[in-house]
Amino acid sequence: MKGIVTKKSENTEIVRSAGAMGIATFLSRIMGLVREQVFAHFFGAGHAVEAYNIAFRIPNLLRDLFAEGAMSAALVPTFMRVRIEQGEERAWRVAGKIFRVLFAFVTIISVFGVIFSEKLVSWYAPSYRLIPGKFELTVLLTRILFPFFPLVALAAAFMAVLNSRGKFFVPAFASALFNLSSVLSGVFGYYLCLWLKIEPIIGMAVGVVIGGAVQAFSQWPSLKAVGYHFGSRPSGEVSWYRDPDLKKMLKLMGPGVVSQSATQVSYLVNSILATSQAPGAVAWLSYAFRLMQFPIGIFGVSFASAVAPNVSAKWVRGEVTGAVSAVDLSLKQVFAINLPAAVGLAVLSKPIIALLFEHGKFTSRDTEATAQVLCAYCVGLVFYSVVKVLLPVCYVVGRTTAAVQASLISMVSTVVFNLMLVNQFGQVGLALGTSCAAALNSFFLVKTMRNEFAKKGVVWSQFSLFFGFIRALFFALLMGVAVTLVSLGFEGVKEVFLVHGVSLFFYRLLNVGASVGGGLGLLLVMAYFDKKGPLGEAVHFFTGKLKNKLRPRKV
């Protein structure tokens, strides 16, 4: 049996790629938080924002189903395989066909979505009919938001191909442009709607559609720069519906759609359960999920997007040991970064939410409820990231059935856990049940990949992976203790700040800033003494990549 041979250059490549994407995703998440702050300020956790959240969730789930889920997972290995086996020109022709077929298909789905919006909302949020005007507003917003689906699906396809060509920063930064443009156009639309005396949330919905267009077409120059060009079909080239490589990708995508469908069923059940809870539950879950997605998007998705092309190229060339090393490294990096993030978010949940959202119509009651939900989501944060990394690997190694099985496990376990917990814990039970399902799903995927690698004669040490988890958890708990002490210290002198004329906002800013700063400082110290470990490598390369991005270029 062969063992895992770690190659420093390969590890550096993965972490640097993840670092570039992480920096861009960080900017995107910051803008995403700004967008959520705008919603919290203007609408709080009231009926309008709940109607918007359900309306946005419908096309967003379709995006997860056909674009960022199955399509992206199938497109990366297909593009890499065609490029290696048949050359650059052929790979770009296949990519062009995929862009056109995808956009046409999802546009047709969107048209049907607009037509049948009332039926969709009836299935998704039947309890909204009990509140005058809330159901009708949700239907209207759903019709406005459906055009977002084809735009963001195209953006996801562009992003997948650019990642395959080693371009991570620009496609990830496109998400930041989406948030920025949707906020600016949404705020303009909000005041325009007030002037026109119509529901202001409509302006925010239109802003999201504009943001989707910006996200897609802001990637176009980079796509052209790496070789794509829109042109007529070469002489002798088969039509799209007869193209063997396109057929292979669609065949690969099929199980992915089935697996993603299972996930969407669980989301559907969650939404129905959430709409039946106390007023505000849907909004609290949405705000908390946005905060939980912050570290997942920066680190979990970044490592997943960076490792998929790397593993795909090695797998096609038969370099199984290198592929396994890449997967092993990525998961340990996820543990090293996301476990401290989960502990920090849980410990500082109330101060962070109060600082970010407790303005305008967002009350202290909303802060308390959202913080409880966030703590429950934090339980599964690292497991969400593990699933993000391993699901694309299933497609890379040809184990599409494993992806289907994993999603079925996720669906069934999410529904079971949530039904068990919702009656006793309400919306907190929904978040906790989702976290438990993510943990179960991640265990299944790790076991499946271990068995798949063993078939190729490479042993993936689960003890080493478990040790990496425990090591990262130890660092995370140390950081959590430090963060707690700093935050409690600020709570103890809160009245002193307020008596001396310090505003509540500035006090909260000092509390969160000092607590987060202290936690990050301790994490950097631990990374210094763990230079050759996953934490040290991750911190070194992420900070190094940031320095490179900020360093002035020589002319």
C-alpha positions in Angstrom: 0.0 0.0 0.0 1.2 3.5 -0.8 1.1 6.2 1.9 0.3 9.8 1.5 3.3 11.8 0.4 2.9 15.5 1.2 4.4 17.8 -1.4 5.0 21.3 -0.1 4.6 22.9 -3.5 1.2 21.2 -4.0 0.1 22.3 -0.5 1.3 25.9 -1.2 -0.6 25.9 -4.5 -3.9 24.9 -2.8 -3.6 27.3 0.1 -2.5 30.2 -2.1 -5.4 29.7 -4.4 -7.8 29.5 -1.4 -6.2 32.6 0.0 -6.8 34.6 -3.2 -10.4 33.5 -3.3 -10.8 34.0 0.5 -9.7 37.6 0.3 -12.3 38.3 -2.5 -14.9 36.3 -0.7 -14.2 38.3 2.5 -15.0 41.5 0.7 -18.1 39.9 -0.7 -19.2 38.8 2.8 -18.6 42.2 4.2 -20.8 43.7 1.5 -23.4 40.9 2.2 -23.4 42.0 5.9 -24.0 45.6 4.8 -26.9 44.4 2.7 -28.4 42.6 5.7 -27.8 45.7 7.9 -29.8 47.7 5.4 -32.7 45.2 5.6 -32.5 45.1 9.4 -32.5 48.9 9.6 -35.4 49.5 7.2 -37.5 46.4 7.9 -36.3 44.7 11.2 -37.8 41.2 11.4 -41.2 42.3 10.3 -43.7 40.8 7.8 -42.1 42.6 4.7 -38.6 41.1 5.3 -40.1 37.7 6.0 -42.0 37.9 2.7 -38.8 38.9 0.9 -36.8 36.1 2.5 -39.3 33.4 1.4 -39.6 35.0 -2.1 -35.8 35.1 -2.5 -35.3 31.6 -1.2 -37.3 30.1 -4.1 -35.1 31.2 -7.0 -32.1 30.9 -4.7 -32.8 27.2 -4.1 -33.1 26.7 -7.8 -29.7 28.3 -8.2 -28.3 25.9 -5.7 -30.0 23.0 -7.5 -28.9 23.7 -11.1 -26.0 26.2 -10.9 -23.7 26.3 -7.9 -24.5 22.7 -7.0 -24.7 20.1 -9.7 -23.6 22.2 -12.7 -20.5 23.6 -11.0 -19.5 20.2 -9.7 -19.9 18.6 -13.1 -18.4 21.5 -15.2 -15.0 21.7 -13.5 -13.9 18.0 -14.1 -15.4 18.1 -17.6 -13.5 21.2 -18.6 -10.3 20.0 -17.1 -10.6 16.6 -18.7 -11.3 18.0 -22.2 -8.6 20.5 -21.9 -6.0 17.9 -20.9 -7.1 15.2 -23.4 -8.3 17.3 -26.4 -6.7 20.7 -26.1 -7.5 24.3 -25.1 -9.6 25.2 -28.2 -11.9 22.2 -27.8 -12.3 22.8 -24.1 -13.5 26.4 -24.8 -16.0 25.3 -27.4 -17.5 22.8 -24.9 -17.6 25.6 -22.3 -19.4 27.9 -24.7 -22.1 25.2 -25.4 -22.5 24.7 -21.7 -23.1 28.5 -21.1 -25.7 28.7 -23.8 -27.6 25.5 -22.9 -27.6 26.4 -19.2 -28.8 29.9 -19.7 -31.6 28.8 -22.1 -32.7 26.0 -19.7 -32.8 28.1 -16.5 -34.6 31.0 -18.4 -37.4 28.6 -19.3 -37.6 27.5 -15.7 -37.8 31.1 -14.6 -40.6 31.9 -16.9 -42.6 29.0 -15.4 -41.6 30.2 -12.0 -43.1 33.6 -12.7 -46.3 32.1 -14.0 -46.8 29.7 -11.1 -45.4 31.9 -8.3 -48.7 31.8 -6.4 -48.7 28.0 -6.3 -45.0 27.9 -5.2 -45.7 30.3 -2.3 -48.7 28.2 -1.3 -46.5 25.2 -1.0 -43.6 27.0 0.6 -45.3 29.3 3.1 -49.0 28.3 3.4 -49.3 30.0 6.9 -48.7 33.4 5.3 -52.3 33.4 4.1 -53.4 33.9 7.7 -51.8 37.4 7.8 -53.6 40.0 5.6 -51.4 41.1 2.6 -48.4 39.0 3.5 -49.1 36.1 1.1 -49.9 38.5 -1.8 -46.7 40.5 -1.1 -44.6 37.2 -1.1 -46.1 36.2 -4.5 -45.3 39.6 -6.0 -41.7 39.6 -4.7 -41.3 36.0 -6.0 -42.2 37.1 -9.5 -39.8 40.1 -9.4 -36.9 37.9 -8.1 -37.2 35.0 -10.5 -35.1 36.7 -13.3 -32.2 36.7 -10.7 -32.0 32.9 -11.2 -30.7 32.7 -14.8 -28.3 35.6 -14.2 -26.7 34.1 -11.2 -26.7 30.6 -12.9 -24.6 32.2 -15.7 -22.4 33.8 -13.1 -21.8 30.4 -11.4 -20.9 28.8 -14.8 -18.4 31.6 -15.5 -16.9 31.2 -12.0 -16.5 27.5 -12.4 -14.6 27.8 -15.6 -12.4 30.6 -14.3 -11.6 28.5 -11.2 -10.6 25.7 -13.6 -8.1 28.1 -15.3 -6.6 29.1 -11.9 -8.5 32.4 -11.6 -10.1 32.7 -8.2 -10.0 36.4 -7.1 -12.1 38.0 -9.9 -15.0 35.5 -9.8 -15.2 35.6 -6.1 -15.0 39.4 -6.1 -17.9 39.4 -8.5 -20.0 38.4 -5.5 -18.9 41.5 -3.7 -20.0 43.5 -6.8 -23.4 41.8 -6.6 -23.8 42.8 -3.0 -22.6 46.4 -3.6 -24.8 47.0 -6.6 -27.8 45.3 -5.1 -27.5 47.5 -2.0 -27.0 50.8 -3.9 -29.8 50.1 -6.4 -32.0 48.6 -3.6 -31.7 51.7 -1.4 -32.5 53.9 -4.4 -35.5 51.7 -5.1 -36.6 51.8 -1.5 -36.9 55.6 -1.5 -38.4 55.6 -5.0 -41.1 53.2 -3.8 -41.7 55.5 -0.8 -42.2 58.4 -3.1 -44.5 56.3 -5.4 -46.3 55.1 -2.2 -45.9 51.4 -2.9 -44.4 48.7 -0.7 -40.7 49.7 -0.2 -39.4 46.1 -0.1 -40.2 46.0 -3.9 -37.3 48.3 -4.5 -34.9 46.0 -2.6 -36.1 43.0 -4.7 -35.4 44.9 -8.0 -32.0 45.8 -6.7 -31.1 42.1 -6.3 -31.9 41.4 -9.9 -29.7 44.3 -11.0 -27.0 42.8 -8.7 -27.3 39.4 -10.4 -26.6 41.0 -13.8 -23.6 42.8 -12.4 -22.2 39.6 -10.9 -22.5 37.7 -14.2 -21.1 40.2 -16.7 -18.4 41.6 -14.4 -16.6 38.3 -15.0 -16.8 38.5 -18.8 -13.5 40.4 -19.4 -11.6 37.8 -17.3 -13.2 35.0 -19.2 -12.1 36.5 -22.5 -8.6 37.1 -21.1 -8.1 33.4 -20.4 -9.2 32.3 -23.8 -12.9 32.2 -24.2 -14.5 33.9 -27.3 -18.0 33.8 -28.6 -18.0 32.7 -32.2 -19.8 30.6 -34.8 -19.5 26.9 -34.9 -16.4 25.6 -36.7 -16.8 23.6 -39.9 -17.3 19.9 -39.0 -18.2 20.6 -35.4 -21.3 18.6 -34.2 -24.4 20.4 -32.9 -24.7 21.0 -29.2 -27.3 18.2 -28.7 -24.9 15.7 -30.3 -21.7 16.8 -28.6 -20.3 13.8 -26.7 -18.5 15.9 -24.0 -21.6 18.0 -23.3 -23.6 14.7 -23.0 -21.0 13.4 -20.5 -21.3 16.5 -18.5 -25.1 16.4 -18.5 -24.9 12.7 -17.5 -22.6 13.6 -14.7 -24.9 16.5 -13.7 -27.9 14.2 -13.5 -27.1 12.5 -10.2 -26.0 16.0 -8.9 -29.5 17.4 -9.6 -31.0 14.4 -7.8 -28.7 14.9 -4.8 -29.3 18.6 -4.7 -33.1 18.0 -5.0 -32.8 16.0 -1.7 -31.2 19.0 -0.1 -33.8 21.4 -1.4 -36.6 19.2 0.0 -35.0 19.5 3.5 -34.8 23.3 3.0 -38.5 23.3 1.9 -39.5 21.4 5.1 -37.4 23.8 7.2 -39.1 26.9 5.6 -42.6 25.5 6.1 -41.7 24.8 9.8 -40.2 28.2 10.2 -43.2 30.0 8.8 -45.3 28.2 11.3 -43.2 29.5 14.2 -43.5 32.9 16.0 -43.5 36.1 13.9 -40.0 36.9 13.0 -38.6 33.3 13.0 -37.9 33.3 9.2 -36.0 36.6 9.5 -34.1 35.5 12.6 -33.0 32.3 10.8 -32.0 34.3 7.8 -29.9 36.9 9.7 -28.2 34.1 11.7 -27.5 32.0 8.6 -25.9 35.0 6.9 -23.5 35.4 9.7 -22.8 31.7 9.8 -22.1 31.8 6.0 -19.4 34.4 6.6 -16.6 31.9 7.6 -18.0 29.1 5.4 -17.9 31.4 2.4 -14.4 32.8 3.1 -12.7 29.5 4.1 -14.9 26.5 3.4 -16.0 27.5 -0.1 -12.6 29.0 -0.9 -10.8 25.7 -0.1 -13.5 23.7 -1.9 -13.2 25.8 -5.1 -9.4 25.7 -4.9 -9.0 22.0 -4.2 -11.5 20.8 -6.9 -9.4 21.8 -10.0 -6.2 20.7 -8.3 -7.6 17.2 -7.4 -9.2 16.9 -10.8 -6.0 17.5 -12.7 -4.1 15.0 -10.5 -6.8 12.4 -10.8 -6.9 12.6 -14.6 -3.1 12.2 -14.7 -3.3 9.2 -12.4 -1.5 11.0 -9.5 -3.7 9.5 -6.8 -1.3 10.1 -3.9 -1.1 13.8 -4.8 -4.9 14.1 -5.0 -5.4 12.4 -1.6 -2.8 14.8 -0.1 -4.6 17.8 -1.5 -7.9 16.6 0.0 -6.3 15.8 3.4 -4.6 19.2 3.6 -7.8 21.1 2.7 -9.8 19.4 5.4 -7.1 20.1 8.0 -7.0 23.7 6.9 -10.8 23.9 7.2 -10.6 22.6 10.8 -7.8 25.0 11.7 -9.7 28.1 10.5 -13.4 27.3 10.9 -13.4 25.8 14.4 -12.0 29.0 15.9 -14.5 30.9 13.8 -17.4 28.8 15.1 -16.3 29.2 18.7 -15.8 33.0 18.3 -19.2 33.5 16.6 -21.0 31.6 19.3 -19.3 33.4 22.2 -19.8 36.8 20.6 -23.2 36.1 19.0 -25.1 38.8 21.0 -22.5 41.6 20.8 -22.0 41.0 17.1 -25.6 40.9 16.2 -26.4 44.0 18.4 -23.6 45.9 16.7 -24.5 44.9 13.2 -28.3 44.8 13.2 -29.8 46.4 16.3 -30.7 49.7 14.6 -33.9 51.1 13.2 -36.7 48.5 13.3 -34.4 45.7 14.6 -35.1 45.4 18.3 -33.2 43.9 21.3 -35.7 41.0 21.2 -34.6 40.3 17.6 -31.0 40.4 18.8 -31.6 37.8 21.5 -33.6 35.5 19.2 -31.1 35.7 16.3 -28.1 35.1 18.7 -29.7 31.9 19.9 -30.2 30.6 16.4 -26.6 31.6 15.5 -25.2 29.5 18.3 -27.1 26.5 17.1 -25.8 27.0 13.6 -22.2 27.3 14.9 -22.4 23.7 16.1 -22.4 22.6 12.5 -20.2 25.3 10.9 -17.1 23.2 10.4 -19.2 20.2 9.1 -20.8 22.4 6.5 -17.3 23.3 5.3 -16.2 19.7 5.2 -19.2 18.9 3.0 -18.4 21.8 0.7 -14.9 20.4 0.2 -15.8 16.8 -0.3 -18.9 16.9 -2.5 -17.0 18.3 -5.5 -14.3 15.6 -4.9 -17.1 12.9 -5.3 -17.6 14.2 -8.9 -13.9 14.4 -9.6 -13.3 10.8 -8.7 -16.4 9.6 -10.4 -18.4 8.7 -7.3 -21.6 10.6 -8.3 -23.7 8.0 -6.5 -22.0 9.0 -3.2 -23.0 12.6 -3.7 -26.6 11.4 -4.2 -26.4 9.2 -1.1 -24.9 12.0 0.9 -27.7 14.4 0.0 -30.4 11.8 0.8 -28.8 11.3 4.2 -28.8 15.1 4.6 -32.4 15.4 3.6 -33.8 12.6 5.8 -31.6 13.5 8.8 -32.5 17.2 8.6 -36.2 16.5 8.4 -36.0 14.0 11.3 -33.8 16.2 13.5 -35.9 19.2 12.9 -39.2 17.5 13.5 -37.8 16.2 16.8 -36.4 19.6 17.9 -38.8 22.2 16.5 -41.6 21.7 19.0 -39.3 22.0 22.0 -36.8 24.6 20.8 -38.7 26.5 18.0 -36.5 28.1 15.4 -33.4 27.3 17.4 -34.3 23.6 17.0 -34.4 24.1 13.2 -30.9 25.5 13.2 -29.6 22.8 15.6 -31.2 20.0 13.6 -29.6 21.3 10.4 -26.2 21.3 12.2 -26.6 17.7 13.3 -27.5 16.7 9.8 -24.4 18.4 8.4 -22.2 16.5 10.9 -23.7 13.2 9.9 -23.3 14.0 6.2 -19.7 14.9 6.6 -18.9 11.6 8.4 -20.5 9.7 5.6 -18.5 11.6 2.9 -15.1 11.1 4.7 -15.8 7.4 5.0 -16.8 7.1 1.4 -13.7 9.0 0.1 -11.4 6.9 2.3 -12.8 3.7 0.8 -12.5 5.2 -2.8 -8.9 6.1 -2.2 -8.2 2.7 -0.8 -9.4 1.1 -4.0 -6.6 3.0 -5.8 -4.0 1.7 -3.3 -3.6 4.9 -1.2 -4.3 4.9 2.5 -6.0 8.0 3.8 -5.2 8.0 7.5 -8.4 8.8 9.4 -6.4 9.0 12.7 -4.4 11.8 11.2 -7.5 13.6 10.2 -9.1 13.1 13.6 -5.9 14.4 15.3 -6.1 17.5 13.1 -9.6 18.1 14.3 -8.8 17.7 18.0 -5.7 19.9 17.6 -7.8 22.6 15.9 -10.5 22.3 18.5 -8.0 22.8 21.3 -6.7 26.0 19.7 -10.3 27.1 19.2 -11.3 26.6 22.8 -8.2 28.5 24.0 -9.2 31.4 21.8 -12.8 31.1 23.0 -11.8 31.5 26.6 -9.7 34.6 25.8 -12.6 36.1 23.8 -15.1 35.4 26.6 -12.8 37.1 29.2 -12.4 40.2 27.1 -16.1 40.5 26.3 -17.1 39.9 29.9 -14.6 42.6 31.0 -16.3 45.1 28.7 -19.8 44.1 30.0 -18.6 44.7 33.5 -17.7 48.4 32.7 -20.6 49.1 30.3 -22.3 51.6 32.6 -19.0 53.5 33.1 -18.8 54.0 29.3 -22.4 55.1 29.0 -22.2 57.4 32.0 -19.2 59.2 30.5 -21.1 59.9 27.3 -19.9 57.1 25.1 -22.7 56.1 22.7 -24.2 52.6 22.8 -23.0 52.0 19.3 -19.4 53.0 20.1 -19.4 50.8 23.2 -20.6 47.9 21.2 -17.9 48.6 18.6 -15.2 48.7 21.2 -16.5 45.5 22.8 -16.6 43.5 19.6 -13.4 45.1 18.2 -11.4 44.3 21.3 -12.8 40.8 21.7 -12.3 39.8 18.1 -8.9 41.5 18.1 -7.8 39.6 21.2 -9.0 36.4 19.7 -7.2 36.9 16.4 -4.1 38.0 18.2 -4.0 34.8 20.3 -4.7 32.8 17.1 -1.7 34.4 15.4 0.5 33.6 18.4 -0.7 30.0 18.3 -0.1 30.0 14.5 3.5 31.2 15.1 4.2 28.3 17.4 2.4 26.0 14.9 4.3 27.1 11.9 4.5 23.7 10.2 1.0 22.7 11.2 -2.3 23.4 9.4 -3.1 26.5 11.4 0.4 28.0 10.8 0.3 27.3 7.1 -3.3 28.6 6.7 -2.6 31.9 8.5 0.8 32.4 6.8 -0.5 32.0 3.3 -3.8 33.9 3.8 -1.9 36.8 5.3 0.8 36.5 2.7 -1.8 36.6 -0.1 -3.4 39.7 1.5 0.1 41.4 1.6 0.6 40.6 -2.1 -2.8 42.0 -3.1 -2.1 45.2 -1.1 1.5 45.7 -2.2 2.0 48.3 -4.9 2.9 47.0 -8.2 6.2 48.0 -9.8 5.8 49.8 -13.1 
